[in-house]
Amino acid sequence: MNTVTTAAELRVLAGGGMAGEWTLLKPKFEQASGHRLDIFFGTTPNLIKEATSGDPFDLAVVPFEVMRDAGARAKFTADPTIDIARVGLGVAVRAGAAKPDIGSADAFKAALIGARSIATVPASAAGAQVMKTFERLGLGDAIKGKLQAKAAPGEIIQAVAKGEAELGLFLLNVLTAPGLDLAGPFPADLQQEIVYTAAPALETKQADAAKALIAFLKSPEAVAIIRAKGMTPS
């Protein structure tokens, strides 16, 4: 990517589940392009609210669920969105703690019943899938007393790493973090993937720079970072 003569500052709406990836992607793009990124991280409801708030932004890299909201989708160009990465759900414990057996749906259900506390982010796209999994297993009521509803993915990491929550259930890439041990992915018959997709804002004044960022996210360098952080490039 060649350094541009006119640098732009791009305001990016981004799913909080990719915050770790952006710590590496942002400086790589800024150094290569000369542009600067101002990234707003949020859960799906936060991102829909931000996209429809009237505040200007240039593009988004968000869970596809954001684009299912008609009001939010109207704030982006009509072209098809461009998938960047996908990732499934998993379970983590505090580093060094015993890992539960989650290899089958029955074992997973038993592990959830036996856990003293479970942390997730119910308001997020991934957390919504976690909550649906509880319902599929018939555990909706049983989970309520032990569920720790967090506001952001980083709060899951902190709660599990400090021993405040016995299990953390969220995106696999988020749970691959210092202080945590990954117990594994959800059983195959319960697994759900969250897809992160990109689109320029309809009213951006930096369309070329926004397209350059999306192109960078599909580049071999970015793909390698995304894969190394535990996601599957799309």
Secondary structure, 3 states (H helix, E strand, C coil): CCCCCCCCEEEEEEEHHHHHHHHHHHHHHHHHHCCEEEEEEECHHHHHHHHCCCCCCCEEEEEHHHHCCHHHHCCECCCCCEEEEEEEEEEEEECCCCCCCCCCHHHHHHHHHHCCCEEECCCCHHHHHHHHHHHHCCCHHHHHCCEEECCCHHHHHHHHHCCCCCEEEEEHHHHCCCCEEEEEECCHHHCCEEEEEEEEECCCCCHHHHHHHHHHHCCHHHHHHHHHCCCEEC
